[in-house]
Amino acid sequence: MDYPIDYTLYSTEEIIEIVGFLHLLEQNQAHPGMLPAEALKAAYARFRAVVNSPAEEKKIAKAFAKQTGIRIDQLIGNLEKSTS
């Protein structure tokens, strides 16, 4: 999949973190409940640390949702509710 990332903004390590998070979300959609909520939340925290611009995060999330149908904000919100 061609992930919606501006590769010029990030180092190789940062791109690996972003792609890893997005891939994890796809795996979670394909196999619901297989990944622990804590693993998804930890991956999201790393994603947010790398993409430290709310505008850039929204841009990636919107493009990712358009490509995959996965809404990051909704998924993380549901995780927060289920683990609190």
DOVOFI-77098 format. One line per 3 residues: number of its first residue (from 1); their letters; for each residue x, y negated, z of N, C-alpha, C. Coordinates in Angstrom, 1 decimal, padded with zeros to 4 digits, m for minus. Example, Ala and Ser with C-alpha at 12.3 -4.5 7.8 and 13.67 -1.06 7.14 Angstrom:
// DOVOFI-77098
1 = as = 013.2,005.7,007.8,012.3,004.5,007.8,013.2,003.3,007.8  012.8,002.2,007.1,013.7,001.1,007.1,012.9,000.0,007.9
This chain:
// DOVOFI-77098
1 = mdy = 000.8,001.2,000.0,000.0,000.0,000.0,000.9,m001.2,000.0  000.4,m002.2,m000.7,001.1,m003.5,m000.7,000.6,m004.4,000.4  001.3,m004.5,001.5,000.8,m005.2,002.7,000.8,m006.7,002.4
4 = pid = m000.1,m007.5,002.9,m000.2,m008.9,002.7,000.7,m009.7,003.6  002.0,m009.6,003.3,003.0,m010.3,004.1,003.9,m011.1,003.2  004.2,m012.3,003.7,005.1,m013.2,003.0,006.5,m012.7,003.4
7 = ytl = 007.1,m011.8,002.7,008.4,m011.2,003.1,009.5,m012.2,003.2  009.4,m013.4,002.7,010.5,m014.4,002.8,010.5,m015.0,004.2  009.5,m014.8,005.0,009.4,m015.5,006.3,010.1,m014.6,007.4
10 = yst = 010.3,m013.4,007.1,010.7,m012.4,008.2,012.0,m011.7,007.9  012.7,m011.3,008.9,013.8,m010.4,008.7,013.4,m009.0,008.4  014.3,m008.1,008.1,013.9,m006.7,007.8,013.3,m006.1,009.0
13 = eei = 013.9,m006.3,010.2,013.4,m005.7,011.4,012.0,m006.2,011.7  011.7,m007.5,011.5,010.4,m008.0,011.7,009.4,m007.5,010.7  009.8,m007.3,009.5,008.9,m006.7,008.5,008.6,m005.3,008.9
16 = iei = 009.5,m004.5,009.4,009.3,m003.2,009.9,008.2,m003.2,011.0  008.3,m004.1,011.9,007.3,m004.2,013.0,005.9,m004.5,012.5  005.8,m005.5,011.5,004.5,m005.8,011.0,003.9,m004.7,010.2
19 = vgf = 004.7,m004.1,009.3,004.2,m003.0,008.5,003.9,m001.8,009.4  004.7,m001.6,010.4,004.4,m000.5,011.3,003.0,m000.7,012.0  002.7,m001.9,012.4,001.4,m002.2,013.1,000.3,m001.9,012.1
22 = lhl = 000.4,m002.5,010.9,m000.7,m002.4,009.9,m000.9,m000.9,009.5  000.2,m000.2,009.4,000.1,001.3,009.1,m000.6,002.0,010.2  m000.2,001.7,011.5,m000.9,002.3,012.6,m002.4,002.1,012.6
25 = leq = m002.8,000.9,012.2,m004.2,000.6,012.1,m004.9,001.5,011.1  m004.2,001.7,010.0,m004.8,002.6,008.9,m004.9,004.0,009.4  m003.9,004.4,010.2,m003.9,005.8,010.7,m005.1,005.9,011.7
28 = nqa = m005.3,004.9,012.5,m006.3,004.9,013.5,m007.7,004.9,012.8  m007.8,004.3,011.7,m009.1,004.3,010.9,m009.3,005.7,010.3  m008.2,006.3,009.8,m008.4,007.6,009.2,m008.6,008.7,010.2
31 = hpg = m008.1,008.5,011.4,m008.2,009.5,012.5,m008.6,008.8,013.8  m009.8,008.4,013.9,m010.3,007.7,015.1,m010.0,008.4,016.4  m009.5,007.7,017.4,m009.3,008.3,018.7,m008.0,009.1,018.8
34 = mlp = m007.3,009.3,017.7,m006.1,010.1,017.8,m005.0,009.4,018.5  m004.9,008.1,018.2,m003.9,007.2,018.8,m004.3,006.6,020.1  m003.5,006.7,021.1,m003.9,006.1,022.4,m004.1,004.6,022.3
37 = aea = m005.1,004.1,023.0,m005.4,002.6,023.0,m004.1,001.8,023.4  m003.4,002.3,024.3,m002.2,001.6,024.8,m001.2,001.5,023.7  m001.0,002.5,022.9,m000.1,002.4,021.8,m000.5,001.4,020.8
40 = lka = m001.8,001.3,020.5,m002.3,000.3,019.6,m002.1,m001.1,020.1  m002.4,m001.3,021.4,m002.2,m002.6,022.1,m000.8,m003.0,022.1  000.1,m002.1,022.4,001.6,m002.4,022.4,002.0,m002.8,021.0
43 = aya = 001.6,m002.1,020.0,002.0,m002.4,018.6,001.4,m003.8,018.3  000.2,m004.1,018.7,m000.4,m005.5,018.5,000.5,m006.5,019.2  000.9,m006.3,020.4,001.7,m007.3,021.1,003.0,m007.5,020.3
46 = rfr = 003.7,m006.5,019.8,004.9,m006.6,019.0,004.6,m007.4,017.7  003.5,m007.1,017.1,003.0,m007.8,015.9,002.9,m009.3,016.2  002.2,m009.6,017.3,002.0,m011.0,017.6,003.3,m011.7,018.0
49 = avv = 004.3,m011.0,018.6,005.6,m011.6,018.9,006.3,m012.0,017.6  006.2,m011.1,016.6,006.9,m011.4,015.4,006.2,m012.5,014.6  004.9,m012.3,014.4,004.1,m013.3,013.7,003.6,m014.3,014.7
52 = nsp = 004.4,m015.2,015.1,004.1,m016.1,016.2,003.4,m017.4,015.8  002.8,m017.4,014.6,002.0,m018.5,014.1,000.5,m018.0,014.0  m000.4,m018.6,014.8,m001.8,m018.2,014.6,m002.3,m018.3,013.2
55 = aee = m001.9,m019.3,012.5,m002.3,m019.5,011.1,m001.8,m018.3,010.2  m000.6,m017.9,010.4,000.0,m016.8,009.6,m000.6,m015.5,010.0  m000.9,m015.3,011.3,m001.6,m014.1,011.8,m003.0,m014.0,011.2
58 = kki = m003.7,m015.1,011.1,m005.0,m015.1,010.5,m005.0,m014.8,009.0  m004.0,m015.3,008.4,m003.8,m015.1,006.9,m003.5,m013.6,006.7  m002.6,m013.0,007.4,m002.3,m011.6,007.3,m003.6,m010.8,007.6
61 = aka = m004.3,m011.1,008.7,m005.4,m010.3,009.1,m006.5,m010.4,008.1  m006.7,m011.6,007.5,m007.8,m011.8,006.5,m007.5,m010.9,005.2  m006.3,m011.0,004.8,m005.9,m010.3,003.6,m005.9,m008.8,003.8
64 = fak = m005.5,m008.4,005.0,m005.5,m006.9,005.4,m006.9,m006.4,005.4  m007.8,m007.2,006.0,m009.2,m006.8,006.1,m009.8,m006.7,004.7  m009.5,m007.6,003.8,m010.0,m007.6,002.4,m009.5,m006.3,001.7
67 = qtg = m008.3,m005.9,001.9,m007.7,m004.7,001.3,m008.2,m003.4,001.9  m008.4,m003.4,003.2,m008.7,m002.1,003.9,m010.0,m002.0,004.5  m010.6,m003.2,004.8,m011.9,m003.2,005.5,m011.7,m003.1,007.0
70 = iri = m010.4,m003.1,007.5,m010.1,m003.1,008.9,m009.9,m004.5,009.4  m010.7,m004.9,010.4,m010.6,m006.2,011.0,m009.8,m006.1,012.3  m008.6,m006.7,012.2,m007.7,m006.6,013.4,m008.4,m007.2,014.6
73 = dql = m009.0,m008.4,014.5,m009.6,m009.0,015.7,m010.6,m008.1,016.3  m011.5,m007.5,015.5,m012.5,m006.7,016.0,m012.0,m005.4,016.6  m011.0,m004.8,016.0,m010.4,m003.6,016.6,m009.8,m003.9,017.9
76 = ign = m009.0,m004.9,018.0,m008.3,m005.2,019.2,m009.3,m005.6,020.3  m010.3,m006.4,019.9,m011.4,m006.7,020.9,m012.1,m005.5,021.5  m012.3,m004.5,020.6,m013.0,m003.3,021.0,m012.0,m002.5,022.0
79 = lek = m010.7,m002.5,021.7,m009.7,m001.8,022.5,m009.7,m002.5,023.9  m009.7,m003.8,023.9,m009.7,m004.5,025.2,m010.9,m004.2,026.0  m012.1,m004.1,025.4,m013.3,m003.8,026.1,m013.3,m002.4,026.7
82 = sts = m012.8,m001.4,025.9,m012.8,000.0,026.3,m011.7,000.3,027.3  m010.7,m000.5,027.4,m009.6,m000.2,028.4,m009.7,m001.0,029.6  m010.6,m002.0,029.7,m010.7,m002.8,030.9,m011.7,m002.3,031.9
